[in-house]
Amino acid sequence: QLTDLLLLGKELGLPALVETHNEWDMEKAFEAKANLIGINNRDLTNGKTDLNIARRLIPMALQEPGNTLVCESGISGREEIEEFEKLGAHAFLIGESLITSKNIPEKLRELSTERGQRDAGLNGQ
């Protein structure tokens, strides 16, 4: 069924993000030939986040060439973004750390500015 949905999305010009949370999900994404894969660090049964999920699944996802990886949930700082970029993540879904921030524009700058530039005061201000 997942394969059929991906094909329909392709026919309609709608790229589909296939969300994974464990190795079983990743295998299903591979079988369906998904190439836009989300790795959700949040356990939807209890709401807890665990960044080790992405640390574990990113290398697995990269075994299939051509995948675009989205690291989802639990990202709160630039250091985590840089870590997951080095592992192979291409994009990030960030919500909670923005919603809970007292200064959303500043938080966006923090998340999007490389550490060296931010430390030197070059954060786009």
Sequence and secondary structure as in RCSB ss.txt:
>XXXX:A:sequence
QLTDLLLLGKELGLPALVETHNEWDMEKAFEAKANLIGINNRDLTNGKTDLNIARRLIPMALQEPGNTLVCESGI
SGREEIEEFEKLGAHAFLIGESLITSKNIPEKLRELSTERGQRDAGLNGQ
>XXXX:A:secstr
 HHHHHHHHHHTT    EEESSHHHHHHHHHTT  EEEEE B TTT  B THHHHHHHHHHTTSTT EEEEES  
 SHHHHHHHHHHT  EEE  HHHHT S HHHHHHHHHS HHHHHTT S  
